[in-house]
Amino acid sequence: MTHDVVIRGTKAVFEDGIRDADIAIDGERIAAVTEAGAAPRGKRDIEADGLVALPGLIDMHSHHREPGFSHKEDLAAIGAQCAYGGVTTSVAMPNVSPPPTTAENLDGMLALYRERAMVDYNVNASGVELDEIPKLAERGILAFKIFMVVDTGRSYPHMPGIGLHEHGELYKRMKAVKATGLPLMIHPHDQSLMDAIEHEYWDRGERDYAAYAKAYAHDDGVIWDTAVALLLRLQEATGVRLHLLHTQTKRVVEMLRAAKAAGRTVSAEVNPWCFWLDNDWKNIERLGSYALSYYVAPHHSAAVYEGFRDGTVDIMATDHAPHLREEKEPGWKDGWKAHTGTPSEQFYLSLLLTDVNDGKLSLERAVDATATRPAKLFGLYPRKGAIRAGADADIVLVDMTERRTIRDEDVLSKCGWTPYAGREVRGAARYTFLRGAAILDDGKIAVRSGFGKQAMRATERAAVRA
Ligand SMILES: [Zn+2]
């Protein structure tokens, strides 16, 4: 039989190494992987000599902003950015309106995605409503999310109703999530400590973007470290599968390393801003609140990078968090009034490949951190996360030599800007295949509304089929 698509003569990153291969696709799946030159001609042949094949990226942490905040971003814009940046599965965070704190709200959100999503998706439901946790788990979600932060001075992005920081309340949610078997993602934040630190700044009349960045990094990152120490102890007490978000200090990496060595069910993400944006004070001065606006001192960023390289920090997820310019501008005067977050879905693959080109990171580890390991941690493997026969044909063909300058004019997010504007990158996607369909086709975006499917855990899929 003739295969639908044959990718010919690519250098492919497989789980057991990098080698030249032909990859044949039938329908939505990878039909076969053969030696380069060995596959028969397909209905469509892509001469991929000089391109590198990676499994499609799985972004476990993205703020899609729908429903409720579609003036900042929407599913169509997300789809285009994903196609451009090689992302085939993008998983939404729950700070939308109405938020997926209840099964009813989550059902509404999933219905919206079924109709309009362009790439595969899921939703990290909010884990704050105790009684709803078992019902939410039945909807085929991949994880729960709790923010320990509640905004002071603004009502977004961490609005009331999705934040929780009291120890006893966290403990109860961890036990409830543990009973579902799903991982619990937590944005670590010591609210009580932050209240005290913020007031020191405010009492001195310091409220601008720089004060905000310094307050979050105060005492060498103490608010992050105390929160993670608490979470790790509660994880040990409850046995929940804890996934820490926003890794950004040296001590968190050390605590994580120790917890893993002790065999605990703990994992962690890092976000692009930790390595390429907020670890340089000059960027904070130049961009103000457009630079997120946390500050990650270089000694922290270096320690997190080391932990990322050796896998202690498991995955990279974008924390894609677009806001309009008018929502950022107030930050020059009052950092607590600006909405925090930066867009990054579109360009993080190129930022990562630039580091690979510069010899800072192996290509194998870049693939592991953005595809294979997220798929394994969140139950999508082996259907997703690796190039292998039988898996979904989620494949990115990248040109590792392509040089680009990131520009605001090329931004596909509705926010219309990127903090990485002006940056030279090397390595970009030429083709992105999602379940066999080229959603980026020789550099041209070809996404379709409603093509995206809910990316389900392997066990859930079996239950649905039965
Ligand atoms: Zn986030």
Boltz pocket constraint, residues with backbone or C-beta under 6 A from the ligand:
constraints:
  - pocket:
      binder: B
      contacts: [[A, 61], [A, 63], [A, 93], [A, 319], [A, 320], [A, 321]]
      max_distance: 6.0
